[in-house]
């Protein structure tokens, strides 16, 4: 469902109010908006978000000891091999790559769960909900991707709400990195890496349409440099 984007200035003001409430530094006045007036927004297709969640879940399972053959078999049987990026495939098959960076995807997975309505909130002060695992495919028990999809009955967020949370995490990402540079304490239990992962997932899931936006990026192409 493609809808008109909310007023970017109003959304930004709400994001800055939240940063102030949390006692976080505010980005400079020239900090860019995520979208422009007149743009449109939508979410990626639900099945695409579900597939990305399933792939990340398999990668995390590999991080914690799932055998490569079992991971590959589940992806093949679920017809998800095409959704695995080359760096992810190297890790799934041979354990090659930055193990720590793949573990951090736990927060990206949590963010996508929020997009699909599988968790009620994405609080920047709280870690991943421990109940999230109940809403993920039971790979060890042999649950298929299609059975998992029918079990969770995803109810995606409204695109405008997801876009507003993206704007908040765009600002949070900047603020948390500033905290770390200054050696200041965080307002909760979540660190800059977790905020960055949550933003990564939102940047990927929320599709912005307008004259200044390119086609939606692939998972590995999401730009978190600004």
Order of alpha helices (4+ residues) and beta strands (2+ residues): beta-alpha-beta-alpha-alpha-alpha-alpha-alpha-alpha-alpha-alpha-beta
